[in-house]
Amino acid sequence: MKPRETATLVLLATIWGAAFLLIDVVVDEVEPLTVVGGRLLIASMVLVPAARLSGRVMPPRESWAAVVAMAIITNVLPFSLITAAQEHIDSSLAATLIGTMPLFVLLITFAAGTERPSTARVLGLVIGFVGAVVVIGPDLGDITSSNTLSELAVLGASLCYGISAVVARQWAKGPPLSLSAGQLVVAAAISLPIALAVDGPHVGAISGKAIVAWIALGVVCSGVAYILFYDLVQRVTATQASVVAYLIPIVATVLGWAILGERLGPNLFIGLALILVGVMAVNGVLSSAAGIFRGGPPRELEPEP
């Protein structure tokens, strides 16, 4: 990649990694579903003008079913699961478990028959999910504890992201900014009434720190991040763009430790390493590196599903 694309990739990983830290700050003071509704409303206020500047605001009519589905499985459900989970678990742990998303994508494509299993990919799936078990390991003794349920909720969010990647590739057609703007508007329209019904109107003061984190979560981590991502995928291969999935848990772990003072246990490091190895095996990175080490030409990396 050229320096501009590399810088965009690092910036995107930093933004999405920081989202877990910002959620941790806001959810200490605001109810989870209210955090999600506000985040989506703010993000839609960024994406709609951006889509208008690009020449088209609304997605094509034939894509609206996919847009509604994407709003639910990419925004409403995973945002709600992650935000609620971070009331009970650290941001670094949540980000590490979200790193399993590419593994779920491949598992879904295997089940749907759109991708052909290979030994390396199946091995990558096994290694990655073993990593997730290692991360959750200390809490598996009590499956009903708030920590364990929260960790499983984050894995549920990761599964949602995996499903959304398949849905987007198969059925969401149209200008990327238009699709994402429509998706966020629909997601905000769904999540805000749910937040009011479940959480009720927020009562009590909100600190300046939480307000800034909430705005940043919507404007930067959802609005600006979409623009950066769609700009990046138009200039690099899908495999190159997928490298962001390797960096997000690392960024979130470092920020959680440095800013929030989160304790990093050995199971987190071991599990994170296994998840990253699994994702790299799934994307063909390990096979390519092995070919270079043996002195042969590097194998062309396959695009992520």
C-alpha positions in Angstrom: 0.0 0.0 0.0 1.0 3.6 -0.6 1.7 5.9 2.4 -1.7 7.5 2.1 -3.5 4.2 2.2 -1.4 2.9 5.1 -2.0 6.1 7.1 -5.8 5.7 6.5 -5.7 2.1 7.6 -3.9 3.0 10.8 -6.2 5.9 11.5 -9.3 3.7 10.9 -8.0 1.1 13.3 -7.2 3.7 15.9 -10.7 5.2 15.6 -12.5 1.9 15.8 -10.2 0.7 18.6 -10.9 3.9 20.6 -14.7 3.3 20.2 -14.5 0.7 22.9 -12.9 3.1 25.3 -15.5 5.8 24.5 -18.3 3.4 25.1 -16.8 2.5 28.5 -16.8 6.2 29.4 -20.4 7.0 28.4 -22.0 3.8 29.6 -20.8 4.6 33.2 -23.3 7.5 33.2 -26.0 6.8 30.5 -28.2 3.7 29.9 -26.8 1.4 27.2 -29.7 1.6 24.7 -29.8 5.4 25.1 -26.1 5.5 24.3 -26.7 3.5 21.1 -29.7 5.6 20.0 -27.8 8.8 20.5 -24.7 7.5 18.8 -26.7 6.4 15.7 -28.6 9.7 15.6 -25.3 11.7 15.7 -23.7 9.4 13.1 -26.7 9.8 10.7 -26.3 13.6 11.0 -22.8 13.2 9.7 -23.4 10.7 6.9 -26.5 12.2 5.3 -24.8 15.5 4.5 -21.7 13.6 3.3 -24.0 11.4 1.0 -25.7 14.6 -0.3 -22.3 16.1 -1.2 -21.5 12.9 -3.1 -24.5 13.4 -5.3 -27.1 11.0 -3.9 -28.7 10.7 -0.5 -31.1 7.7 -0.7 -30.0 4.2 -1.6 -31.5 2.6 -4.8 -35.0 1.2 -4.3 -33.9 -2.4 -4.8 -31.4 -2.1 -2.0 -33.8 -0.9 0.7 -34.5 -4.4 2.1 -30.8 -5.0 2.5 -30.4 -1.5 4.0 -33.0 -2.3 6.7 -31.4 -5.7 7.4 -28.0 -4.1 7.6 -29.3 -1.4 10.0 -30.5 -4.1 12.4 -27.6 -6.6 12.2 -24.8 -4.1 11.7 -25.9 -1.2 14.0 -28.8 -1.8 16.3 -28.1 -5.3 17.5 -24.3 -5.3 17.8 -24.1 -1.8 19.2 -26.7 -2.7 21.8 -25.0 -5.9 22.7 -21.5 -4.4 23.0 -22.6 -1.3 24.9 -24.7 -3.3 27.4 -21.8 -5.8 27.8 -19.3 -3.0 28.6 -21.3 -2.3 31.8 -19.7 -5.5 33.1 -16.5 -6.2 31.1 -13.4 -4.2 30.1 -13.1 -2.5 26.8 -10.0 -4.5 25.9 -11.8 -7.8 26.5 -14.8 -6.6 24.3 -12.5 -5.6 21.5 -10.6 -8.8 21.6 -13.8 -10.9 21.3 -15.0 -8.7 18.4 -11.7 -9.7 16.6 -13.4 -13.1 15.9 -15.7 -11.4 13.3 -13.7 -12.6 10.2 -13.9 -16.1 11.6 -17.7 -15.9 11.7 -17.8 -14.5 8.1 -16.0 -17.6 6.8 -18.1 -20.0 8.9 -21.2 -18.4 7.4 -19.9 -18.6 3.9 -19.0 -22.2 4.4 -22.5 -23.0 5.6 -24.0 -21.0 2.7 -21.8 -22.8 0.2 -20.4 -19.6 -1.2 -16.8 -20.4 0.0 -15.0 -23.7 -0.3 -13.4 -25.0 2.9 -9.6 -25.6 2.8 -7.4 -27.2 5.4 -5.7 -23.9 6.3 -9.0 -22.0 6.6 -10.6 -24.7 8.8 -7.5 -24.8 10.9 -7.7 -21.0 11.2 -11.3 -21.2 12.4 -10.4 -23.7 15.0 -7.4 -21.7 16.3 -9.4 -18.5 16.4 -12.4 -19.9 18.3 -10.0 -21.6 20.7 -8.6 -18.1 21.3 -12.1 -16.9 22.1 -12.5 -19.7 24.6 -9.2 -18.8 26.2 -10.2 -15.2 26.6 -13.5 -16.1 28.2 -12.0 -19.1 30.1 -11.8 -17.7 33.6 -15.6 -17.0 33.6 -16.8 -20.2 32.1 -17.2 -21.8 35.5 -20.4 -19.7 36.0 -22.2 -19.4 32.7 -25.0 -17.2 34.3 -22.6 -14.6 35.7 -22.9 -11.1 34.3 -19.3 -11.3 33.0 -19.9 -14.5 31.1 -23.2 -13.3 29.7 -21.6 -10.1 28.6 -18.7 -11.9 26.9 -21.2 -14.1 25.1 -23.2 -11.0 24.1 -20.0 -9.6 22.5 -19.5 -12.8 20.6 -23.2 -12.4 19.5 -22.3 -8.9 18.2 -19.4 -10.4 16.3 -21.7 -12.9 14.7 -24.0 -10.1 13.7 -21.1 -8.3 12.0 -20.2 -11.6 10.2 -23.8 -12.0 8.9 -23.9 -8.3 7.8 -20.7 -8.8 5.8 -22.3 -11.6 3.8 -25.6 -9.6 3.4 -23.8 -6.5 2.2 -21.8 -8.4 -0.4 -24.8 -10.3 -1.8 -27.6 -7.8 -1.7 -26.6 -4.2 -0.8 -26.0 -2.5 -4.2 -25.5 1.2 -4.8 -23.2 4.1 -3.9 -21.4 3.2 -0.6 -22.1 6.6 1.2 -25.7 6.4 0.1 -26.1 2.9 1.5 -24.4 3.8 4.8 -26.4 7.0 5.3 -29.6 5.2 4.6 -28.6 2.4 7.0 -27.7 4.8 9.8 -31.0 6.8 9.4 -33.0 3.5 9.6 -30.9 2.3 12.6 -31.5 5.5 14.4 -35.2 5.4 13.7 -35.4 1.8 15.1 -33.1 2.3 18.2 -34.4 5.6 19.5 -38.0 4.4 20.3 -36.6 1.2 21.8 -34.3 3.2 24.0 -37.2 5.4 25.2 -39.4 2.4 25.8 -36.7 0.4 27.7 -34.5 3.0 29.4 -37.0 5.9 29.6 -35.9 9.5 29.3 -32.4 9.9 30.9 -32.6 11.4 34.4 -29.6 13.1 36.0 -26.6 15.1 34.9 -24.1 13.9 32.4 -20.5 14.9 32.9 -18.6 16.9 30.2 -16.3 13.9 29.7 -19.2 11.6 28.9 -20.8 14.1 26.6 -17.6 14.6 24.6 -17.1 10.8 24.4 -20.7 10.3 23.2 -20.4 12.9 20.5 -17.0 11.5 19.4 -18.6 8.0 19.3 -21.2 9.2 16.9 -19.3 11.7 14.8 -15.9 10.1 14.6 -16.3 6.3 15.3 -19.5 5.9 13.3 -19.7 8.9 10.9 -16.1 9.7 9.9 -15.0 6.1 10.2 -17.6 5.0 7.5 -16.3 7.7 5.1 -12.6 6.7 5.7 -13.5 3.0 5.3 -15.4 3.4 2.0 -12.6 5.7 0.7 -10.0 3.0 1.6 -11.8 0.1 0.0 -12.0 1.9 -3.3 -8.2 2.3 -3.4 -7.0 -1.0 -1.9 -7.9 -4.7 -2.2 -10.4 -6.2 0.2 -7.6 -8.3 1.8 -5.5 -5.2 2.4 -8.5 -3.4 4.0 -9.2 -6.5 6.2 -5.9 -5.8 8.0 -7.8 -3.4 10.1 -9.4 -6.4 11.9 -6.0 -7.3 13.2 -5.2 -3.9 14.6 -8.5 -2.9 16.3 -8.1 -5.3 19.3 -4.5 -4.2 19.8 -5.4 -0.5 19.8 -8.3 -1.1 22.2 -6.2 -3.2 24.5 -3.4 -0.6 24.7 -5.9 2.3 25.2 -7.8 0.4 27.9 -4.6 -0.3 29.8 -3.1 3.2 29.3 -6.2 5.4 29.9 -8.7 3.3 31.8 -6.1 1.3 33.9 -7.6 -2.0 32.8 -5.8 -5.1 34.1 -4.5 -7.3 31.3 -4.4 -11.0 32.3 -2.3 -13.6 30.5 -5.4 -15.2 29.1 -6.2 -12.0 27.2 -2.8 -11.9 25.6 -2.8 -15.6 24.7 -6.4 -15.5 23.5 -5.7 -12.4 21.4 -2.7 -14.0 19.8 -4.7 -17.1 18.9 -7.5 -15.1 17.4 -5.0 -13.0 15.3 -3.3 -16.2 14.1 -6.7 -17.7 13.3 -7.8 -14.7 11.3 -4.5 -14.5 9.4 -4.8 -18.2 8.5 -8.4 -17.7 7.3 -7.2 -14.8 5.1 -4.2 -16.6 3.7 -1.6 -14.4 5.3 0.2 -17.4 6.9 0.3 -19.4 3.7 1.7 -16.4 1.8 4.4 -15.8 4.5 5.3 -19.5 4.4 5.8 -19.3 0.7 8.1 -16.3 1.0 10.1 -18.0 3.7 10.6 -21.1 1.5 11.9 -18.8 -1.2 8.9 -19.3 -3.6 6.7 -16.5 -5.0 4.0 -15.3 -2.5 0.6 -16.7 -3.0 -2.1 -14.2 -4.0 -4.2 -13.4 -1.0 -7.8 -14.2 -1.3 -10.3 -11.3 -0.6 -12.2 -11.6 2.6 -15.7 -12.8 2.2 
